């Protein structure tokens, strides 16, 4: 969920939230992912390509199962 050394998991726990699951590997890059679900279970139409590169950052948005979609960057 977050890169090594990021304080966000502790911050969430400090304010009463659930600490996110983390998997850490020293591979030289950071990966973030978020899963979304609409209120009616539909997946919104793509407004651009599923993968976008901007310098050293890439973003990927993919439809998933059960009316969800995932955005990774």
N, C-alpha and C positions, 0 to 999 in steps of 0.2 A: 504494500500500500504506500509506504513512504520510504525514502532513502535513509540510510544509517545516519544517525546524528541529528535527525529532525525532531523537534520538540512537540509537534502536533499531537501524537498519541497521548503524551502526558498531560497536555493542556486539556484535551477532551475528557480524560479521566478526572482531572482536577475539578471540572465544572459539573461532574456527575454523569457524564456520557460514558458510553461503552468504548473501551480501548479497541482500536481497529486491529484486525489480524495483520500480522507482518510476516513477510518472508524476506530474509536478508541474504544476499550473496554479493561478494566483492567482484563485480564484473565490469566496473567502469562506467555504468550509466544508471539513471534513475527512471523508474517506470511508475506511472500513476494510472489507475483505472477507476471508473465510476459506472455503476449500472443504474439505468433509469427505467421507470415504468409510467405510462400515462394513466390518467384516471379511468379512461374507458378501455384500456388494454390495447389500443391501436399503436402502431409504430409510425412516427412522422415520416413524411417523404424526405429523401436526401435532397439537400439544397446545394450540394456540390459533390466533389469526388469523395469517396470514403477515406482516402488517405491524403493528407496534406503535409508537405514539407515546407519548413520556413527556417532556413539557416541550419542550425544544429538541432532543431526541434521538429518532431513529426507528430501528427495527430491522426488517429484512426477512429472512425465511428462505424460500428457494425451492428446490424440487427441480430437479435438473439432469440431465444425461445420464450414462450408465454407472454408475448406482448412487451418484451423488454428490449433495450438496446444498450450497447456499451460504448463508452468513449474512453479512449486511452491516449495518453500523451506522455 
